[in-house]
Amino acid sequence: MSSSPSEAEYLSRLLRAAAVIKDLESRLAALERKKTEPIAIIGLGCRFPGGADDPERYWQLLEAGVDAVSEAPPERFQRDPSPPGSDQEAPPWGAFLKDVDRFDAHFFGISPREAAKLDPQQRLLLEVAWEALEHAGIAADRLAGTRTGVFVGITTSDYQLLSASAAPEEQDAYVATGNGHCFPPGRLSYFLGLEGPSLAVDTACSSSLVAVHLACQSLRSGESSLALAGGVNVILSRWVTWLLTKLQALSPDGRSRAFDARANGFVRGEGCGLVVLKRLSDALSDGDRILSVIRGSAVNQDGRSSGFTAPSLRAQQAMLRQALESAGVSPADVGYVETHGTGTSLGDPIEVEALAGVLGEPRSDGSVCALGAVKTNLGHLEAAAGIAGLVKAVLALQRGVIPANQHFTTLNPRIDLSGTPFVIPTRNLPWARGDRPRIAGVSAFGLSGTNAHVVLEEAPRPPAAAAAGEERPLVLLPLSARSPQALSDLAQAYLCDLAGAPREGAARLRDIAYTAAVRRSHHEHRAALVARSREELAASLRAFVAGEPRAGVAQGRASQAARTRLVFVFSGQGSQWIGMGRELLGDEPVFRAALEACDALVRQHAGFSLLDELTSAEASARLDRTDVAQLAIFGVQVALSALLASKGVTPDAVIGHSVGEVAAAHVAGVLSLEEAVRLVAIRGRLIERGARARGGRHGVRRAACRGGRPRARGSRGQALRRGDQRPRIRGAVGRGARARGARGAPLAAGRGLPAPGRRVRVPRPLHGAVRERPRRRDRPDRAAARGVAVLQRGHGGAARRRGARRGVLGAERAAAGAVRPRGRGRDRGPAPRVPGGGPAPGAVWQPGAVPRRGGGRGQRRPDAAPGQGRALVPDAVDRGAVRLRLRGRLPAAVPGGWSRRFPADLSLAAPALLALLCARAARRPAVGVHGRRRRRRRAGGRRVAGRRGRRAGRGGGPRRRGGGARRGRRGVARSAARAAPRSAGRGGGGRRAGRRGRGAAPARGGRDPRGLPAARARDGFADGGEPAPRALGAHRPAGAVDARVRLPHRAGDRALRARRPAPRRARSAR
C-alpha cells in the first residue's frame, strides 16, 4: 500500500531532522573531544637540590633514596633583612641549590649591570626553560613569533626584600623589572620571542601544578600551540622561614616524614622545574618524543572549611573526582599517586582519607596503588613543589619503577589503610604494565586553599619500525656552544651519557646525532665528531675534552653575523647513471624509506618498480628510457633531500630544471608526493612515446654566439642562457643539425665547435622543437585530463600581492597574487632566463651570487651578476628555474624525520602546471596570455596592424614600407593565422624587413598571434594534429587568476570574439 503524499512529506521531514540531529551530535562530540584532548609532555627541565640539575640526575637521586636536606650555606643569608632574632627561632635546615648566584648573562643578552638586579628566580627560569626545550628537541631560537605560552608558578620575592634594603645609590630602573612576579614569565617570552599567553601564577604551594592546568586549557582551546609550564622558588631570606615557624609548619629536626607517626612538619626547599607541553595529536604528527600524557586535570578551592590554612576533605574529594572525570579514567586504573605529603600531623591524614574516599575501593585484580611523597627527598619546594612531583611521576611512568619514600617507619595512627589498595613504598617498587597503560596522579594543595590534581598516562609505545633498526655505518655528531668552555662542558655531558654499556631504552646513536643536528640551536663555537659506534664516539669525545687531536674530530668557529643561505639544485634528465643510490639504499634507512614511498606510487602510476630499476644489473637497466629515467631521477633526488634533512641540512630555497622542477616543487611543498609522481610519470610516458628522433644537446661557450642566440639549422633549436655564460643549444643533434649564431659563423653540431662543448646524455629531445606528433591515444589533452584531476592547490596558501613576474614551467606571477600558466608553444620564444637576467642554476651556489627581484623582461641587472653579494630573495618563480622560499624551520622527529612547510608567499596552480608540462612534452602551445594590451581584431579574424605590430613585423606602417604578414601590399594581415611572430625576424614591414617592404613567408615553425603554428592554425588544430584541450580551465584552483586555453576551434574563436570589443577599421599604411 503506497503512502499518501502527507505521509511521504512527513517521512521526508523526519529524515531531514534525523540528518540534522546526527550532524549536531557529531559536532558536539568533536567539541567534547577537543575539550578533553590529551596533552603530551615532550620535554623536561629541572634544577633541584642534591645536584639534580637534569631529569637523569633527578632520577638517580630518587632511585638512590637521597635526602637533599642540609644546613643553609653560610653565605646565603649574609644580607638578610629579617627581623632581629629570627635566626634564633628559624631552623637552619633546608634543601638548597648550589651556585644559585651564578648566571650566564652573556648567553641571554643581558648586561652585567642589569643581571645584578635580576631576581635569581628569573635567572633560574631562563636557564631551565632553555634546557627543557633542548630536552624536547626544539630549537629555542626558532620559536620566535609562535603562539607559545608561558605559565610560571612563583610565590616568594626574597630578592625584592634584599633590593629594598640596599642603599639608595644602588637603586635603579633595573630593580623594578628585575623583581616582581609578573616579570619572570614576561622576560622568558621576551627573550624567546614568544607570542602566546604569559602568566605568573601564585596559589602558594599549588602554584606550579595550577600553571600546568592552565597551560593544558590554553592548548585545548587553541590559544597556544606549545606551552612551557612549571614553577620556581629560591630562598634568599629567613623572613618566610620565620613566619612559617609561627604557623608551626616546619620540622625542627630538618626531616620530612610523610605519613609517618613521627611527622612534625616539612623542610623548606628551592628549585625550578618546567615541562614542555603540546597537544598529543600535534606531537604525534610532528614526530616528537612523548614522555608522558596528561589525560586530565582539575583545580578547585576549599571554600569555607575548618580554618583558612587548614585542608578540606570535601574539596579534595571533589577535586579528585573532577580530575578523573575529565581524564576519562576509572579509579581502579590509578596505580600511583604522588601526594602533597607535607609530613604534618593534620594534613597527611586528611589527604589519605580523601584519596580513600575516591580511589580506595578494593580491586578485583589485587593491584595496589602506591602513595609517594617527593618532599621526603627534597623538602617542600613551595611554588615548585607540584612540578617536582609531576616530573617524578613522569620518570616513574617511563621506567616502570616507583621510588621509595624516605624516613617512613611507622604509619601515622590517624591514618587507616585497611580495606584500601594503598601502600607506602619503603623501597623502590616495580610497576608492572598490564593490558592497559599505567596511570598516575599528582596532587598539590595551596596554603591559601587552592587545590590541583593532574592525571598522567604513560606515553604511547612508539611504532616497531621506529624502535628497531640497525645503526648507520657512520654518524656525525655536531656540537655547538657560546664559548669554548661551554663547548667542552657540552662534550663532557655527551660523554657521561655515552660512557659504559647502554641501558635498556637508551637512545640509539643515530637518534642522538639527529637530535644534535636538527633539533638544537647552533651557536658560534662548534665541533663535529664522526664515529661508527658508541665506544668510538665516546673515545672521540674524551679526546676532545682533553684537547688531544684525533681523527674524525673537527673544531671551528662560525660567524653569527651573516648566515649562509642554502639552495638545493635539482637536475634534469641526463644526470642518471646505472647503480645510483645503491649504497645509500643499503646504508641509510631514511633514504630507503623515501624511495620505498616513491616506489609504491611509481608501481601504481607507471607500472614498474623503481627499486628494481635502480638495483638491476647493468645489462637489464632501462635508465636510457625517458619514462624510467625521469622517475628514477625524481625518486633519488627526493630521497636525497629527505636524507640531508635527517642530518640537519635543509634548504632556504630550491631550484630545478626539467624534471628537477617537479622534484623541487615537491620538496618545497607545492606538490604532494603522489601528485609529483603522477606528473612525472605522465610527462615521461608522453616524451618516450611521442618523440620521433633520438638526439642530444651540446653546450657551447657564449663566445660562440655573443650578440645573439644560437640556432640549429634543419632542426631549429633554441639556446638556454645560463648565468655562467654557457648557452645550451637545443635540437636533434643526432639528425645532423648544425647550430648557427645569429651573427656568427656556423657551429658544427658534433665537431668544429669554436669553444669547448659537451654532449648531454639524453636519448631524445626533451625541450626542443623536434618532436613527433603524439599518437591519438597519447593525446596530451587526454593525458592532462587524467593527471589534472589528482592535483590540488599548493599547500602553502595564497601568494602575496606583488607585480607580475615571468615564471618557470610557463607560469606567470600575477599581480593578484596567484600563478597562472603561460605557454611558449613548441618550446620556442625567448630563451629562458633567470629573474632580471641574473645568474641561472649554475651560479646560484656561489655565495651572494643569487638573483634579485626586479628588472624587465630581457634586461640584465648588474647587481644580479655573480660576485655582487646581493641578498637572497628566492621568492619568485622564474623561467628556467624555480625559486621557492622555505619559511620557518622544518619540524623534526626523535628518532629522525622531517616534514615540509610551503611558503606563504607563493602558490602554484598545480593543475595548470601539469597541463603545461604535458603540453610542452608534446609540442602543445598551451595557454594564451591575458594582458592589458590587446590588438584589436576584426570580425573576420583580421588583426589590426598597430604601432607595436608594425615594429614586430606584423603589418606595414609609415616607418616600414608596405609589407604585411604574407604579401605586405596593404599593411594589413590577410589572416590572423598567417601573421609572423616577432621572433621569426622575417615578417614584411618588420625591423628586419626585406627590400621594398616585402615580407617573407613565416619561418618554419612560426606561430600566429594566438600562439599556434602558422601551418596548422588555419585548420583549427594545435600543433600535433589534434584539437587543443577545452577542459583545462575548469581544473584551475579556486582563486587562481583566469588563464584559459585559447581554443583554436571555430566555436572557440567565436567565444573569444564575443568577449572583445568591436574593432575599428584599420587604415592601410602606404
N, C-alpha and C positions, 0 to 999 in steps of 0.2 A: 504494500500500500504506500503510495507516494505521499510525501509530506506536503502539507499546504504551504502556500507562499509565506504566511506569517510564521509558521514553524521553522521554515528554512531560514528566514531572516533572523529569527530568534537564535537559532543554532549558530549562524554566522557571527552574530554579536558575541555569543558565548565564546566562540573560538578566538575571536579577536581579543576579548577580555582576558582569556587564558594566556594568550601570547604576551599581552602587556604585563600581566602578573609575573609570568616567567622571566621576562626581561628585567622587571624591577627586582625580582628576587636575586637574579644574577648580579645586578649592580650592588644590591645590599650586601651580598656575600663578598663581592670584591672590596667594598669599603670595610667590612669586618676583617677581612684578611689583611688589608693594609694597616688597620688599627692594631693588629696583633702580630705584625710581621716580625719574625725573629731578627735579632741584631747580632752580627758576627763580631767577635773580638779578634782583631788581626794583628795587634801589636801591644807590647807591654813595655813599660819603663818604670824603674824604681830606684830609689836611694833609701835604704832602710838601715837601721843600726846593725852593728855586728859585721860590717863590711859587705852587706848585701847590696852591692851597687848595680846589680843587673838581675834579671829573673833567674838565671842559672845559679848565681851565688846565693840568691834568696832561697832557692830550693835546697841547696846544700846546707844552709843554716837550719832550715826546718827539718830536713831529714836527719841531721845530726843532733837535733834537740838542743840547740844552743840558746842560752839565756843571755841576751844582749844588754841587760841592765847593768849599770856600773855607777860609780860616783861621778858627779859632774866634773868636767875638766877644770883645772884651776883658773885658766884664763877666760873661761866662759862668762863669768859674772863680775869682771873687773870694773865695769862701768854701770853696774846695776843700780837703777834709781829706786829700788824697792824701799819700803819704809824701814826705818832702823829696827833692828831686832828680828826682821823677817827671816834672816839666815839662821837664826837660832830655832825658830819654830818650824820652818820648812825642812822636810827631809832632803838629804843631799842626793838621793837616788834618781836615776833617770836612764833612759835609753837614748844615747846621743850619737849624732853623726860626726865623722871625722872631717876636718878641713872645711867646715861649713863657712869659713871666712874667705875661702879661695874661690876665684871666679875668672873665667877666661873672657874678659870683657872685649878683647880684640875680635874674637870669633863672632860675637854677636853685634859688632859695630857700635859698641858703647864706649864712650870716652872714659878714661880713668877717673876724672872728676865726677862724672855722673854715676859711675859704678860705685864710688864710695858712699853715695847717698841712697843706693838701691837696697831695699829690704832683701836680706838673704833668701827669703821665701820666693821673691821674684827671680833671683838668680838661679835658685834650685829648679824652679819651674821651667825656665828656659832650657836648661841642660837636660832635664829628664824628658821634656817634650821632644827634643831633637833625637834622643836615644830611643824613645818609643816609636817615632816614625821610622828610624833606621831598622828597628826590630820588626816593624810591619812591612819592610821592603818598599817604603815610599820615600822618594827623594824630596826632602823638605823644601828645597828651592823651587820645586815645580808646583807647589800648592798655591802660589800667589794668584789671587783673583778667583779662587774657588769658594764654593759655599761650604767651607769647613767651619764647624762650630767649636767653641772652646767653653768648657764648663768646669770651673775650678771651685772646690770646696776650701775655704780659708776662714779661720776664726780669730786667731791671735794677731796682735800687732805690736810685739815686743820692740821691734826696731824703731817704731814710731816713738815709743817711750824714750828710747836712748837718744833719738834725734832731738826730741823736745827738751831734753836736759842738757843739750850741748850749748856752748857759748853762742851768743847772737852772731858773731862774725863767722861762725861755721854754718849758719843757716843760709840757704839759697833756694832758687826755684826747684832744684832737683829734689829737695826734701819733700816737696809736695807730690811730685809724680813718682817718687821712689817709695812712697808709703801709701797706705790706704788699700782697702780690699778691692776696689774697682780696678786698680791698675795692673795686678798680675795677669789676669786673662786678657786685658786690653793690650798689654805690652807684647804678649805672645802672638796675638792676632796681628799686631802691627809689624812685628819682626818677620813673620812668615807671609804677610800679605793676605791673610785670611779674611773673607768677607761674609762668613756665616755669623750666627749669634755668638756673643762673647759675654759670659755671665760669671759673676762671683757668687757663690752660694755659701751662706752662713746659717746652718742649723745646728751648730755646735758639733757634737760627736758624730752625727749622721751626715755631715756636710758632703763628703765625697761620694757617698752612696746615693744621696739625693741628686748630686750632679750627674751621676751615671743615668739615673732615671730620667732626668730632664733631657739628656743627650739622646736617649732612645726615643723619647717622644718627638724630638726635633727631627730625627732621622725618619721616623714613620710618617710624619706629616709632610715630608719633602722640604722642610725648611733648611735642612743641612744634607749634604751628600756624604760628608765624612765628619767625624767628631773626635775630639780629644776630651776626655773626662777623667777627673781624679781629684786629688786634694794634696795640700802641703801644710806642714807645720814645723816651725823652728822655735826652739826655746832659747831666748836670749835674756830673760829676766826671771827673778824669783817671785815677781809680783803675782802672777796667776797661780803659781805653786802655793804661795802663802794663802791666797783666797780659797783654794781647794782644800787646804788643811782646815780652814774654818768650817768647811762643809763636812769634814771627816770622811772625805772620799779617797784619800791617799793612804797607801800602805806604809806604815812606819818602818818596816824592815826591808823595803825595796823588793818585794816579791808579789807577783800577781798570781793568785791561786784560784783560778776559776773553778766553781762547783765544789771546791774542797771545804772541809769542815773548818780549816784554819784561815779561810778567806777573810782579809781585813782591809781590802781596798786595792786600788790599782797604782801603778807607777807611770808617771808621765814619760812620753817618748816623742821623738821627732822623726820626720821623714817626708818623702814625697813619692807618690805613685800616680801613674797615668795609664789609661788604656786607649787604644785606637779603635774606634767603632765604625762599622759600615753595615748597611743593610745586607742581610745574608744573600739575597738574590744578586746584589751588585758584587759582593765579594766572590761569589761562585763564578759569575761571568767574567770578572777581572782576573781570575786565577790567583787570588790572594791566598796565603797560608792562613787557615782558620784555626785559632787556638781553642776557642770555645764559642758557645752560642748563648746569648741572653734570650730566654724564651718569654720572660715576662718580669714585671716589677710593680711595686706599689709603694705609695707614700701616704701617710696619714698623721693625725695629731692626737695626743692623749685627750685633749679637751679638759673638762673638769674631772680631775682624779683626786686621789687621796692627798696629793701635795703637788706643788708646782714642779719640783725637781724629782718627784717620785714616779717610777714607771707605772703604766696602766695595763693590767691584764687584759681587759676587754679590748682596748685599742690594739694591742699586739696581736691578739687572735684575729681581729677583723682585718688587719693588715696582711697576715699570712694567708687568709682565705682569698683575699682580693688578688694577691700576687699569684697564687696557684691558679685561680680562675683565668687571669689574663694570660698565663702561660699555657693553659690547657693541659695541666699536669695533675695526675692523681696523687694524693698524699702518700699512697703506698709506693710511689715511684722514687721518692726522695731518699737517697742513701747517705747523704752527708749534709749537715748544716753547720756553717761557720757562724757561730753565735757572736753576740755582742760581748758576752763573757767578761764583765769588768772585774769579777772577783770580789764583789761587795755582798754583804750578808743579806741585803734587801733585793738587789737587782737580779742576782742569779736565780733564786727560787721562783720569782715571778716569770722570768723568761722561760725556764724549763716548763712551768705549768702551762704557759701559753702554747708552747710547742706541743705538749702532750694533748692539749685540747683540740689541736688541728691535725697533727701528724702521729699521734700516739696510739692509734688503733693497732692491735696485733696483726701481723701479716701472715697470710696463709702459707707463703713460701719460706717462712722462717728467717727472712732477711732482716738486717739491722739497719739502724740509722745512727751514724756517729755524730757526736756533738764536739766540735773543735773550737778552740779559742786561741788565736794568734797572740793575744795580749800576754799569754804566759811566756812568749818568746821575746816580744818587742816592747812590751808595755803598751800603754794607751796612747796612740798617736793622734788622738783627738780629731781634728779635721781630716786627717789622712787615715783614720782607723778603718773606716769602711773599705777604702780601696786596698789597704793591706790585706784584709780578709778576702776581698774579691780576687786579688792576684793569687793568694794562697789556694783558693778553691779552683781557679783555672789550672794551676800547676798540678793539683791533685787529680783533676779530671784527665789531664794529659798523661800522667804517669801511672794512674790506677793505684795510688797509694795515698792513704790519709795519715798525715803526720801526727805524732803523739802530742798530747798536752803536757806541759811541764808543771811540776810542783803539785801534782794531784796524787793523793794517797788515800784519803777517806772522803766519801761522799757527804756533802752537807746534809745534816739531819733534816733540814727543812725541805729537801728535795726528795721526791718519791719517784723512782724509775720503774717500779714494779708494774707489770702489765703493759709496758711500752716497749717499742723496739729500740729504744735509745741505749747507746753505750758511750762511755767516755774513754777514748783510746789512751792507754798508758804506754803504748809502743806503736810503731808505725804499722798501720792496719792495711793489709792488702784489700783492694777494692775490685772484686771480680766484676766483669761485664757480662750481664745476662743476655737475653734475647732482645733487650731494649737498651737504648743509650743510657749512660749514667746521668743522674740528675743531682744537683746540689743547690742549696740555698744559702744566702748570705744576709745577715741582719745587722742593722746599726740603729741605735737609739740615741737621740739627742737629749742633752740636759734640759733643753727648752721644751721637750715633749714631742718633737718631730721624729717619726719612725720611718724606716725604709727597709725594704726587703727585695732582693733580686734572685730570680730563679735561673740557674745556669744548666746547660746541657752540654755534654761533651761534643767535640767537633765532629762533623760527618766524616766518615772514612774516605780518604782520597781514592780515586779510581785505581784499579790494579795496575793499569798501564803507567800511571804516574808514580806509583810506589816501587815498581820494578824497573829493570833495565840495567845494562852494563855501563860502566864508566867509559867516558871518552878516552881515546889513547893519550890525548894531551888536553890540559885545561890551562887557561890563562886567568890568573888572579890579579886584578888591578886594585891597588891601594892608593888612597889619597888623603891628605890632611892639610890643615892650615899652616903647620910648622914642621920642621924636621923632627922635633921631639915628639909631636903628636903622631907623626907617621910611624915612628919607631914604636910608640905605645900601641898603635893600632895593629902593627905586625905582631907584637907580643900577645895581644888579645887573640888573634887568629891562631898563634902558636899554641896557646893554652888550650884552645878548643880542639885543635887537631892532634895534640900530643897524646900518646897512648892508644890503646885499642879503641876503635869506635864502639860506642854503646848502642844498645838497641834503640831504634828510632832516630839515630843521629842523621843529620843531613848528608846527602850524597855530595861528593866533591864537586860535581858539575853544578849542583844547585847552589853551593857556596860561591863558586866562581860566577855563576849567572847573577846572583843577587848583588854581589860586589860590583859587577859591571853595569847592570841595568837599573838596579833599584836602590842605589845610594847616590848621594850628591858627590860630585867630583871637584876636588879642591886643587890648590896650586902645587903643592909638593906631592909627587907621585912616584909610585914604584909598581913594577909589573913582574910577576913570577910565573914561570912555565914549569909544569910538573906532570908526571904520569900517574902518581899515586899520592895518598895521604902522607905516607912516610917521606917521599921525596919533597913534597910541598912543605912539610914541617922542617925538614933539613934546610931548605932554601930560606924559610922564614927565620930560622935560628941564625943562619949566616948573615942575613940582612940586619937583624937586630944587633949582632956582634960587630957589624961593619966589615965583614970579610967578603972579598969578591967571590962570586960563584957563577958558574954557567947557568943561564936561564933566569938571571935576576938583572933587572934594569931599573935605574932610578933617574929621575929628572925633575924639571920644574916647568910648569906650563903657565903661560901668561893668562891672567884672568881679565885683562883689559879688553882684548879683541878675541872674540870667539870665532873659531874657524867653522865655516858652514860646509856642509857635506852634500854632494849631489850624486845620486845613483844614475848611471847611464845604462840604458837597456838597448842592446844591439839588435839589428835586423838579421835577415837570412844571410847565410854565408859564414856565420861565426860558429856553426855547429861542427863537431868532429866526432868520430867514432870513439866511444869509450868515455865521453864526457860525463862526469858526475858519478862514475862507478865507485871510486874510493870514498866519496862522501856518502854514498848510499850505504856503504858498509860501516862507516865510522861515526856518522853524525845522525842521531835519532831525529833531530829537528828537521834536517834536510830530507830524510827519508819520509817522515810523516807528511811534509808538504808535498812531496812528489806523489805519494800514495793518494792524497786527496785529489791532485790533478789527474792521476791515472784513472780513478773511478769515474770522473767526468769525461775523460777522453774516451773511455770504453763506451760510454753512453752516447756521445755525440759524434764520434769519429769511427767507432767500430774496431779499434785495435788497442793494444796495451802499450801505454807509454813506457812503463818499466821494462817490458820485454824489448822494445826498440832500443832503449838505452843500454841494456845489458846484453844484447845479442852479439854474436860473433861478427867479425868484420865482413865475412863472406855473405852473411844474410842481412846485414844492416841496410836499412832503407832511408838513411838520412839524406840521400840525394833527392828524394821526392819532396816536393814543396809541402804537401799536406802533412807529411810526417815531420819534416824538419821544423816547420813553424811551431807546431805543438811542442816538439822537443825543446826548442829554444825558449819558448814561453814557460814551460814547466821548470826547466833548470833555473831560469832567471828568477822566477817566483820563489823557488826553493832556496836559492842563494840569498835572496832578500830576507827570508824567514830565518835562515841560519845566521846571517850577520846581525839581525835584530836580537836573536837569542844571545849573542855575545856583546850586546850593548851598542852595536853600530847601527844607527838609524839615520835616514836622510832628512835633510831640511827641504830638499826638492828632488824631483825625479825628472828624467829626460829620456826620450825614447825615439827610435827610428823604426819605421815599418812595423813589423810585428812587435818590436820592442815598445812601440807606443801603447799597445794594448797591455803589455806587462806593466809598464809604468803607470797606466791608469788604474790597474788593479791594485798595485802596491800602494798607490795614493788613496785608494778607497773609492774611486769613481765607479768602478765596476766590481761586482761580486765575482767570486771565482767561477761560478757556473756561467755567468754572463760572458766573462772574458774567454773561457774555454770554448764556448759555443761560437763566439765571434771568430776566434782564430780558426776553428775547425771549418766553418763555412768559407772563410776567406781562402784558406789553403786549398780546400777542395775546388773552388772556382778557378784558382790560378792553375792548379795541376791539370784540370780537365780542359781549361779554356785556352791555354797558350799554344800557339802553333809552331813556335820556333824556339830552339834552345839557344841560349846566348850567355852573356855575362856583362860585366861592367869594367871599364878601365878608368883608373884615376890618373889625371894629368895635372901638372902644375899650372897655377894661374898664369904663369909666364906664357904658356901656350895659347892662352885665349884672353890676354889682357886687352881690355877695351870692349869685350863682347862675350856672348855666351857661345860655347862650343855647340855644334850640332852635327848629327850624323847623317850623311847622305844615304839615300836609298832606304834608310830606316831612320827617319828623323828622330833624333834624341834630344835630350834636354840636360843641361848642367845643373847640378845642385851645388850652389855656392856654399862653401864652408868657411868658418871663421879662421881656419889655419891656412887660407888661401889655396886650397886644393879643390877645384871643382871636380865634379864627377859626371862623366858622360853616360847618359842613358841610351840604350839602343841594343838591337840584336847583333852583337859583335860577331856571333857565330855565322851570320849571313854575309859577312864580308863588308859590313858597313864601314864607312870612313867618316871621321869627325872633322869638321872644319870650323875654325874660329870665325867669328863674324867679320873680323878684319885681319885675318892671319892666313898663313899657309895651310894647306890641307894637312890633317893629322891622321896618320895611319892608325887604324883601329888596333892592329896587333903588332905593328913594328914601326920603327922610324919615328917614334914619338920624340919631339924636341926636348921633353923633360921626362924624368923617370915616371913610369906608370905601373900600375898593378892591376891584374885581372882579379875581380872579386868572384869568389866561388858561389855562384848561383846557377842553377840548371836552366833557368829561363828568365825572361824579362819580368820584373815584378812591378815596376813603376813607370816603365817607358811607354812609348806609343804603340809598340808592336805587340799585338795580342790577337789571338784567334777569336772569331766570333763565337760566343758561347753556344753550346748546343741548346736545343729547345728545352730539354728537360733541366738544363742548368741555368735557365734564365735568372739573371741577378735579382729581378724583382720578386721572383718566387722564392729564391734563397733568402732574400731580405725579409720577405713576409714570414718565413719560418723562424728567422732569428730575432726579428724585432719584437715579436710577441713576448719573448722571455726577458727583455731588457727593461730595467727600471731606471728611474731618475737617480743621479748620483746621490750618495748617502750623506753629503755634507750640507745640504740646504742650498738656498739661493745665493747667487753671486752678488757681490756688492755692486752698486751702481757706479759705472765709470764709462769712459768713452769707448767707442768701438775699436777693436784690435783684430787684425787678421790672425787666424789660428791654424794650428796643425790639423790634419785629417779633414781639411776643408771646412773647419769650424771658424766662426767669426764671433768674437765677443761683442755683444750688442750693448748699446747704452742702457737698455732696460735691465741689464744685469744677468741675462741668460746667455746661452751659447747656441747659435743656430748653424746648421750645416751650410757649406758653401762648396760648390764643385768647380773643377777646372777642366772637365771633360777629359779625355784621353791623356791625363797627366801632363797637359800642355800648359800654356800660360807662363807667367813669370816664374823664374827659378825660385825654389823655396829659400827663404831667408829666415834668420832669427830676428827678434824684435829690434826694430830700428836699424837693421843691417849689422847687428853686432855679431859676436863670435858664435859659431854653431857648436854642435855637440863636442867636437874635438877639443875645443878650447875652454869648455866650462870647468874642467878640472883645475885649471890654473887659478891659484888664489887671487881673488879680486877680479879676474877676467871673466866677468859674468854680465849678462845682458841687463840693460835697464829698460824700463818702460819709456815710451816716447819715440819721437821720430816718425816721419811719414813713411808711407809705403815706398820702398825702393830707395830710401835715403840711408846714408851711413851716418852714425853718430860717432864722433871722435872719442867721446868719453865711454863708449862701449867696446872699444878695441882692447885686445889683451894687454895686460900690464898697467891699466889705468887705475886699478884698485878701487873700483866703484862698489858701492854696497849692493849686496844681492837682493834683488826684488823678484823672486821667482813666482809671481802671481798672475802671469799672463799665459794664455795658450797661444802659441805662435807656430806659424807654418814651418814645418821641418823639425820641430821639437816640441815636446810637452814640458811645461814647467808648472808644477803644482806646489804650492806652499803647504807644508805639513805643520799645521798649528798645534801647539801643545806637545806634550811628551806622550810617548806610547805607553799605556799601562801594561804591565808585565806580570808574570806569574812566578811563583816559587813552588815547584820547580819551573824551569824556564818556559816562557811562552810570550806571545805578544798579540796585540790587536791593533787595528788601524783606525785612524781618525781622518776623515776627509776635511779639508779646509773649508771654512765658512765663506771664503771669498771666491769660490769657483764652483760651478755646477754645470757639468756637461750634459747635453741632451743625448743620452746613450742610444736611443733608437736611431736618431739621425747619424750617430757615429757608426753604427753597424751598417746602415743603408749606404752610407758614403764609402765605407771600406769595400763593401761588396761591389759598389758601382765602380770604384777605382780598379778593382781586381779584374773587371771585365769590360773596361773602356766605357763605362757609363758616364755621360755628362749629367751628374746627379741633380744638382739643385740650382735654381736661379737665385740671384741676389736682389733683394728688395731695397734699393737705396732711395735716397731722397730725390735724386735727379734721374729722370727717365726721359728718353727721347720719345717724341710723340709718334704715334703710329696711325696711319690712315686705316680707314675701314677695310680697305682691300689688302691690308697686310704690308703696305709700303711704308718704309720708315723715313721720317723727315731727316734731311741732312743738316743737322745743326752745326753750330760753330765747333763744338768738340768733335763732332763726327767728321767734319772736314779735315781736322788735324790728324785724325786717326785713319784717314783713308777710306771713310765710309761715304763720301759724297763730294761733289765739287763745290767750289765757292770762289769768291773773289781772290783769295790768297792762293788757291790751287786751281790752275786752269782745267776746266772740264773734268771729265773722269768720274764715273760712278763706280759702283761695286763691280759691275760687269762690263758695260760699254763706256760709261762715263760721259755720254754725249750731253745729257741734260742735268747732270749733277744730282739725280735722284736715283736711288737704288731701285731696280726693276722689281726685286723681290727681297723680302727680308731674309729669306733663306740663302740668298747669294751675296750677302754683304760680307766682305772680307774682314777678318779680325785685325785688330791693331798690330798684333804680334807678327802677322804674316809679312808685313812690310812691303806688300806689292799692290795694294789696292790703288786704283786710279784716284788721283787727287790727293793722295796721302803725302806724308813727309818724304817718302821715297818714291814718289810717283814717277811713272815712266815719261818719256819725252812726249811733249804736246798734250800732257794731261791724260794720256791714255792709260787706264788702269789695267794691269794684267789680271788674268783669272786668279782666283784664290789659290793659294798653295795647297798642295795635297795635305789633307788633314785639317784644312781651315774650318772655322765654325761661323755660323750665323749669329746674330746678336742674342739669340736665345741660348747659346752655348752648344748648339747642335752642329755636327759636321755638315759642311755645305753640301756634300754629295748625297746626304741622306735626309736633310731637313725637309726638302720639298715633298718627300714621300711620307712624311708624318711619322717617321720612326727615328728613335735614337740610334746611335752607332751600335752595332751589334745585331741589327736586323730584327729587333723585337720592340714592341711598343714600350715606352717608358712607364715605370710604375705609377699607379694612381694613388695607392693607399698609404704612401709613406707619411704624408702629413697627418693622417689620422692617428699615428702612433707616437706623435711627439708628446712629451710630458706636459702636464698642466703648468701653465705659467711661462712656457717657453716662447721665445719670440717667433712670430709667424715665419715659417720657412718652408713653403710648399714647393713641390716639384712642378716645374712648368711643363704641362702636358703638351707633347707635340701633336697629339690627335687634333682633329679639326674641332671636335667638341671642346677640347681644352683651349684651343685658340679663341673660340667664341667666348668662353668663360673669361679669358684674360682681357679680351677686348671690351667685354661688358663692364669690367671694373675700372677701365681707364676713360678719362675724359676724351671727348671727340677732338681730334687734332685739327689744327688749322692747315689750310692748303699751303704747301711749300712752294716758294718761288724758285725757279731754276737759276743756277749760277752760270754766268757767262764769263 
